[in-house]
Structures are given as C-alpha cells and as structure tokens.
Amino acid sequence: MSTEKKQITGTEKSKNTEGFAFGPMNYRLLLIGVVVILIGFLLMTGGGSDDPNVFNPEIFSTQRITVAPIVVMIGFIIEVAAILYKSKK
C-alpha cells in the first residue's frame, strides 16, 4: 500500500472553510445591533432627582418604561439575525 499525500492547490485552499466565521454582512448587522441596543439603553437613562427627598415622576415616562425596552429587544433580535445570517460565498 502506498501512502500518498494529496497536494492542495491554490483554488482548493480558497474553497476551504477556514478563515473568518462571519462574512462582511454579518459584521455590519452585528454593529447595527449593538448601536440599536446602545440607543435603547440611552433612552432609559435620566429622570432622576438631585435631591433624594424629592420624587420625580419622570422616571415613569413612556419613553423609559415602554419605548426603550422595545428598542433594546429589537437590537437583540438584530444580533440573533446577524449570527444566523448565511453569507453567500
């Protein structure tokens, strides 16, 4: 029995799946998702009071209670979609 090793040519190396795990579109979607999540967290900030003895009802605004969590969830959905997106190679 002969034990011959097959030589890998340049075109076969390019077909090999080694390299980056994601394509450029995946990284763009990941970046967009992170930006959307950060925007959601920025929408949640504020509404506090400088004086701890004074209540500020602004902490219960629609922006902080409803809109910001929805924006954060949309960001996480974009992240999942970016991970599952199959690049056309």
Contact map, one row per residue, 1 for C-alpha under 8 A:
11100000000000000000000000000000000000000000000000000000000000000000000000000000000000000
11110000000000000000000000000000000000000000000000000000000000000000000000000000000000000
11111000000000000000000000000000000000000000000000000000000000000000000000000000000000000
01111100000000000000000000000000000000000000000000000000000000000000000000000000000000000
00111110000000000000000000000000000000000000000000000000000000000000000000000000000000000
00011111000000000000000000000000000000000000000000000000000000000000000000000000000000000
00001111100000000000000000000000000000000000000000000000000000000000000000000000000000000
00000111110110000000000000000000000000000000000000000000000000000000000000000000000000000
00000011111110000000000000000000000000000000000000000000000000000000000000000000000000000
00000001111111000000000000000000000000000000000000000000000000000000000000000000000000000
00000000111111100000000000000000000000000000000000000000000000000000000000000000000000000
00000001111111110000000000000000000000000000000000000000000000000000000000000000000000000
00000001111111110000000000000000000000000000000000000000000000000000000000000000000000000
00000000011111111000000000000000000000000000000000000000000000000000000000000000000000000
00000000001111111000000000000000000000000000000000000000000000000000000000000000000000000
00000000000111111100000000000000000000000000000000000000000000000000000000000000000000000
00000000000001111110000000000000000000000000000000000000000000000000000000000000000000000
00000000000000011111000000000000000000000000000000000000000000000000000000000000000000000
00000000000000001111100000000000000000000000000000000000000000000000000000000000000000000
00000000000000000111111000000000000000000000000000000000000000000000000000000000000000000
00000000000000000011111000000000000000000000000000000000000000000000000000000000000000000
00000000000000000001111111100000000000000000000000000000000000000000000000000000001000100
00000000000000000001111111100000000000000000000000000000000000000000000000000000000000100
00000000000000000000011111110000000000000000000000000000000000000000000000000000000000000
00000000000000000000011111111000000000000000000000000000000000000000000000000000010000100
00000000000000000000011111111100000000000000000000000000000000000000000000000000011010100
00000000000000000000011111111110000000000000000000000000000000000000000000000000010000000
00000000000000000000000111111111000000000000000000000000000000000000000000000000000000000
00000000000000000000000011111111100000000000000000000000000000000000000000000110110000000
00000000000000000000000001111111110000000000000000000000000000000000000000000110011000000
00000000000000000000000000111111111000000000000000000000000000000000000000000000000000000
00000000000000000000000000011111111100000000000000000000000000000000000000100100000000000
00000000000000000000000000001111111110000000000000000000000000000000000001111110000000000
00000000000000000000000000000111111111000000000000000000000000000000000000100010000000000
00000000000000000000000000000011111111100000000000000000000000000000000000100000000000000
00000000000000000000000000000001111111110000000000000000000000000000001101100000000000000
00000000000000000000000000000000111111111000000000000000000000000000001111110000000000000
00000000000000000000000000000000011111111100000000000000000000000000000100000000000000000
00000000000000000000000000000000001111111110000000000000000000000000001100000000000000000
00000000000000000000000000000000000111111111000000000000000000000011111100000000000000000
00000000000000000000000000000000000011111111100000000000000000000001100100000000000000000
00000000000000000000000000000000000001111111100000000000000000000000000000000000000000000
00000000000000000000000000000000000000111111100000000000000000110011000000000000000000000
00000000000000000000000000000000000000011111110000000000000000111001100000000000000000000
00000000000000000000000000000000000000001111111000000000000000010000000000000000000000000
00000000000000000000000000000000000000000001111100000000001000000000000000000000000000000
00000000000000000000000000000000000000000000111110000001111000000000000000000000000000000
00000000000000000000000000000000000000000000011111000001011000000000000000000000000000000
00000000000000000000000000000000000000000000001111110111000000000000000000000000000000000
00000000000000000000000000000000000000000000000111110000000000000000000000000000000000000
00000000000000000000000000000000000000000000000011111100000000000000000000000000000000000
00000000000000000000000000000000000000000000000011111110000000000000000000000000000000000
00000000000000000000000000000000000000000000000000111110000000000000000000000000000000000
00000000000000000000000000000000000000000000000010111111000000000000000000000000000000000
00000000000000000000000000000000000000000000000010011111100000000000000000000000000000000
00000000000000000000000000000000000000000000001110000111111000000000000000000000000000000
00000000000000000000000000000000000000000000001000000011111110000000000000000000000000000
00000000000000000000000000000000000000000000001100000001111110000000000000000000000000000
00000000000000000000000000000000000000000000011100000001111110010000000000000000000000000
00000000000000000000000000000000000000000000000000000000111111011000000000000000000000000
00000000000000000000000000000000000000000000000000000000111111111000000000000000000000000
00000000000000000000000000000000000000000000000000000000000111111110000000000000000000000
00000000000000000000000000000000000000000011000000000000000011111111000000000000000000000
00000000000000000000000000000000000000000011100000000000001111111111100000000000000000000
00000000000000000000000000000000000000000001000000000000000111111111100000000000000000000
00000000000000000000000000000000000000000000000000000000000001111111110000000000000000000
00000000000000000000000000000000000000010010000000000000000001111111111000000000000000000
00000000000000000000000000000000000000011011000000000000000000111111111100000000000000000
00000000000000000000000000000000000000011001000000000000000000011111111110000000000000000
00000000000000000000000000000000000000010000000000000000000000000111111111000000000000000
00000000000000000000000000000000000110110000000000000000000000000011111111100000000000000
00000000000000000000000000000000000111111000000000000000000000000001111111110000000000000
00000000000000000000000000000000000010000000000000000000000000000000111111111000000000000
00000000000000000000000000000000100110000000000000000000000000000000011111111100000000000
00000000000000000000000000000001111110000000000000000000000000000000001111111110000000000
00000000000000000000000000000000100010000000000000000000000000000000000111111111000000000
00000000000000000000000000000000100000000000000000000000000000000000000011111111100000000
00000000000000000000000000001101100000000000000000000000000000000000000001111111110000000
00000000000000000000000000001100110000000000000000000000000000000000000000111111111000000
00000000000000000000000000000000000000000000000000000000000000000000000000011111111100000
00000000000000000000000000001000000000000000000000000000000000000000000000001111111110000
00000000000000000000000011101100000000000000000000000000000000000000000000000111111110000
00000000000000000000010001000100000000000000000000000000000000000000000000000011111110000
00000000000000000000000000000000000000000000000000000000000000000000000000000001111111000
00000000000000000000000001000000000000000000000000000000000000000000000000000000111111100
00000000000000000000000000000000000000000000000000000000000000000000000000000000000111110
00000000000000000000011011000000000000000000000000000000000000000000000000000000000011111
00000000000000000000000000000000000000000000000000000000000000000000000000000000000001111
00000000000000000000000000000000000000000000000000000000000000000000000000000000000000111
